[in-house]
Amino acid sequence: DAELGRYLERARALGFSTITLETNAVQMAKAGVSERLRDAGLTDVFVSLHSGDEATSDAITRAPGTFARTVKGVQNLLAAGVPVGLNCVMTREGLDELPGLPDFIHQAFGEHPKLTGLMLSLPTDPFDRSLIPAIIPDPVRLRALLRPVIDRAFALGIQVKAIDGPCGPPLCAFGADRRITTLAPTPGE
């Protein structure tokens, strides 16, 4: 939205001290956009990054060519000093590449102090129900992959956050890992 900067300035004028933008960061790949939004009052950004593999990411988003711009946008935001949290929606299409995501994040963004963490979430039901077979991950396969992904992220200094929230997988899918949650699965069947 060409008026985003004005909206941010207005929110600040109204007294909002925290303004989070949820985005794919494609527009932030353009020179100067991250700085303008920061200066207008943007305090942090939540960026969708569904895979560390370009072809897989573009297939998941159904927006060819956006992966590279998302990565560049995140890099620009971090360089502008804007805190960035990443969100990977774990889809059936992306499961093969999920194990490589922590390494990709580490390679692309390093241990940048403004990179606030990674959220691993499940997809919601799509408007186009015919997409369900491609979107909803197999729970057995997800469980086999998820714990090693979390372990790798922590080993690389990437905080895994909010996985125990309403958008996250069931607690049993990641063993109710105490590094992430204090919740426990319901005992029994």
N, C-alpha and C positions, 0 to 999 in steps of 0.2 A: 504494500500500500504506500503510495507516494506521500501520504500524510502521516506515516508512522512517527517520524520525528516530532511532528506537531502534537500527536497524541501523547507521546512520552513527556514532552514539555508540559502539557496540560495536566497530566497525572501528577507530575512533580509539584506544579503550582498548587494543586489541590491538597498536597501534603503526603502523597504516597512516597514512602522512603525506599520501598523495594518494588522493582518492576521487572518481572521475568517474562521473557519472550520464548514461546515454544515455536520452533522453526526447523526447517531443513538446512538453514544457513546459506542457501544458494545465493541470495542477494548480497550476503556479507562477503562473498568472493570478489565483489567489485571493490576497486580501490576506494578507500575513504569512507565506505558505508559503516563499517564497524565503529570507527572513531566518531562519526556523526551521531550514531545512535547512542553511544556511550555518553557523549557530551550533551545529548538531549535528555538523559536521565535513565537510560537502560542500566540495570544493576547486575543482571545475570541472564544467561540463555540456556535453554534446554533443547538440545539438538538431536534429531532423529538420525541415527547412524546404524543401519540394520545389518551391515556386514562390512568386513574389511576387504572384501573382494569386489572390485568395480562391477563386473558383469552380474554378480549375484545381487548386489545392492540395487542396481538399476532395474533388474527383473522384479525384485520385491516391491520397489516403489512404483513400478510401471512408468518410470520417467527416465528414459535413456539419456545419458550424459550428465545426470545430476550428481553422481557420486563424487567426481573430481571437484565440482564446484562446492559441494558440501564440505569436503576435506579442506579446501582452500578457505572457505568461510570460517571454519573452526580455527584454522591457523591465524586468520586475520583477527578474529575476536580475541584469541589468546594474546596476540601481539599488542592489541589495543588495551589489554588489561581487564577484559571483561571475563568474569568467571563463567565457565562452560561445563555443564553436565551433559553427558551423552546418554541416549536411550536406544537400546537395541530391542526391537520387537522380534522375538524368536519365532520365526515361521518355519513351516515344513521346507519351504524353498531355501531357507538360509541355514538349516541345521548342518549341512556338510561343511560350511565355512565358519560356523560358530567357534570351533576350537582355536582358530587363528585370529579371532577378533582382539583379544588382549595384546598379542604381539603387534598387530597392525596399529592399534591405538598408541602403544609405546613407541613404535617406529615413527609414526606420523606426527605425534604431539609431544613425545618425550615425557619427562616427569615435570611438566609445566605446573607451577604452583597454582595457577588459575583453573586447571582442569580439576573439577570438583568430584568427579566420579562417574561410574557407569551404572545405569539401571538396566536390568534385564527383565523384560515384560512379555506377556503373552498377548496375542492379537485379540481384538474384539470381533464379534460377528460382523462380516462385511455386508454392505448393502447388496452386493451381488452374491447371492448364496452359492452360485456355481463356483466361486473362488475358494470355498471352504476346504476342498481337498488339497489345494496348494498352500493354504495359509495355516491351518491348525496343525501344529506339530504332533507327531506320534509321541504319546507320553512316556513310553518305555525308552525310546531313543533319546528323548529330551533328558530324562533322568540320568542316562548313561553319560551324556555329554556335559551336563550342567556343572556338576561338582568339579571336574577338571578345569573347566573354563574359569570358574570362580577362584580355584586355587592358583591358576596361572595369573589371573588379574592381580590378586593380592601379592604374588611373588614379584610382579613388575611394579608394585607400588600404586596400582589402580584400585581405588576404593569402589567396592560394589555396594550400591545403595538401593534402598526402597524395594528390594526384591520381595520383601514379605508384605507388601501392600496389596491393595485391591487389583492392581494390574499385573502382579507377579505370579509366578507359577505356584502350585501347591507346595506347602512346606516340605512334603516328602520328596519333591523333585530335587531338592538340594540338601536334603538331610537336616533341615532346620539348622543350618550352619550358625554357630554361636557368634561368628565374626559379623554376621549380618542381622540376626534376629534373636529376640529373647522368647519368641513364641515357640510352641511345640505342637506337632500334629496331634490330632485326636487319637488317643490310644484305642486299640482294638480294630475291629473290621469296619 
